[in-house]
Amino acid sequence: MLKRDEILSKTKLKTEKISVEEWGGEVIISSMSGTMRDSWEQMLREKDSDGKIISPRAKLVAFTVVDEKGERVFTDKDVVSIGKLSSSSLDKVTNVAMRLNGLSEDAVEDAKKNLS
C-alpha cells in the first residue's frame, strides 16, 4: 500500500515535444496538474456577450505549452493573441494536449455543457 509521501511525491507530468511548422520549430506539450486543470476549467467559464465560450483551444494551448523546466510558456493574458494563430497550428497542439490530459472531443464538449 502506498504511503502519503510516496503519493505526494509523484508530481512529474507527462510531456511530448512536437513540431509546429507554422511556428517554425518545436514546442513541448504537458499534461496538467490537478490545480492547473481546475484553473483551466475555471477559465473555460468565461463567455462572450452571446454566451459562447471564448477561445477554448487557445486556453488549452496557454495551459499546456511549457518550457524545458515544465513552466508555462504562455500566461492567461496571452489567450487572445494565441487565438489569432492559425487554426491548423492550434489543432496540432490541442490534439496532443487533449490526449496527454485525457480529454476526448466528447469530454471537452461535456465540460462546456457542464460549465454553462
C-alpha positions as CSV (number, residue, x, y, z in Angstrom):
1,M,0.0,0.0,0.0
2,L,1.4,3.4,-1.0
3,K,2.1,5.9,1.8
4,R,1.1,9.6,1.8
5,D,4.6,10.8,1.0
6,E,5.1,8.3,-1.8
7,I,1.9,9.5,-3.5
8,L,2.5,13.2,-3.0
9,S,6.0,12.9,-4.5
10,K,4.6,11.9,-7.9
11,T,4.4,15.4,-9.4
12,K,6.2,14.8,-12.7
13,L,3.9,15.4,-15.6
14,K,3.9,13.7,-19.0
15,T,5.3,15.8,-21.8
16,E,5.7,15.4,-25.5
17,K,7.7,17.5,-27.9
18,I,6.1,18.3,-31.3
19,S,7.0,20.2,-34.4
20,V,4.7,23.0,-35.3
21,E,5.7,24.1,-38.9
22,E,3.5,27.2,-38.7
23,W,5.5,28.4,-35.7
24,G,8.9,27.4,-37.2
25,G,10.0,24.9,-34.6
26,E,9.2,22.6,-31.8
27,V,7.2,23.0,-28.6
28,I,6.7,20.9,-25.5
29,I,3.2,20.0,-24.6
30,S,2.5,18.9,-21.0
31,S,-0.2,17.2,-19.1
32,M,-1.8,19.4,-16.4
33,S,-1.6,19.0,-12.7
34,G,-4.9,18.9,-10.8
35,T,-4.5,22.5,-9.8
36,M,-3.8,23.5,-13.4
37,R,-6.7,21.5,-14.7
38,D,-9.0,23.2,-12.2
39,S,-7.7,26.7,-13.3
40,W,-8.2,25.8,-17.0
41,E,-11.7,24.6,-16.4
42,Q,-12.5,27.8,-14.4
43,M,-11.1,29.8,-17.3
44,L,-13.4,28.0,-19.7
45,R,-16.4,29.6,-17.9
46,E,-15.6,32.9,-19.5
47,K,-18.1,33.6,-22.2
48,D,-18.7,36.4,-24.7
49,S,-21.8,38.5,-24.9
50,D,-23.6,35.8,-26.9
51,G,-22.9,33.2,-24.2
52,K,-20.3,31.4,-26.2
53,I,-17.1,30.1,-24.6
54,I,-14.2,32.3,-25.5
55,S,-11.2,30.6,-27.3
56,P,-11.3,27.1,-25.8
57,R,-8.4,25.9,-28.0
58,A,-6.3,29.0,-27.2
59,K,-6.9,28.4,-23.5
60,L,-5.8,24.8,-23.7
61,V,-2.6,25.9,-25.6
62,A,-1.9,28.5,-22.9
63,F,-2.1,25.9,-20.1
64,T,-0.2,23.1,-21.8
65,V,2.8,24.6,-23.8
66,V,5.8,24.5,-21.4
67,D,9.5,25.2,-21.5
68,E,12.3,22.6,-20.7
69,K,11.7,23.2,-17.0
70,G,8.0,22.4,-17.3
71,E,6.9,26.1,-16.7
72,R,4.1,27.5,-18.8
73,V,5.3,29.5,-21.8
74,F,2.1,31.5,-22.1
75,T,0.1,33.4,-19.5
76,D,-3.6,33.7,-19.2
77,K,-3.2,37.2,-20.8
78,D,-1.8,35.6,-24.0
79,V,-5.1,33.8,-24.8
80,V,-6.4,36.5,-27.2
81,S,-3.0,36.5,-29.1
82,I,-2.9,32.7,-29.2
83,G,-6.4,32.7,-30.7
84,K,-5.1,34.7,-33.6
85,L,-2.7,32.0,-34.6
86,S,-3.6,29.6,-37.5
87,S,-6.3,27.0,-36.6
88,S,-4.1,24.2,-38.1
89,S,-1.3,25.1,-35.6
90,L,-3.7,25.2,-32.7
91,D,-5.2,21.9,-33.8
92,K,-1.8,20.2,-33.7
93,V,-1.1,21.4,-30.2
94,T,-4.6,20.9,-28.8
95,N,-4.8,17.3,-30.2
96,V,-1.6,16.4,-28.3
97,A,-2.7,18.3,-25.2
98,M,-6.1,16.6,-25.2
99,R,-4.5,13.2,-25.5
100,L,-2.0,13.8,-22.7
101,N,-4.7,15.2,-20.4
102,G,-7.3,12.5,-21.2
103,L,-9.6,15.0,-22.9
104,S,-11.6,13.4,-25.7
105,E,-13.7,15.6,-28.0
106,D,-16.7,14.3,-26.2
107,A,-15.2,15.1,-22.8
108,V,-14.5,18.7,-23.9
109,E,-18.0,19.1,-25.2
110,D,-19.4,17.7,-22.0
111,A,-17.2,20.1,-19.9
112,K,-18.5,23.0,-21.9
113,K,-22.1,21.9,-21.3
114,N,-21.5,21.4,-17.6
115,L,-20.0,24.9,-17.4
116,S,-23.0,26.5,-18.9
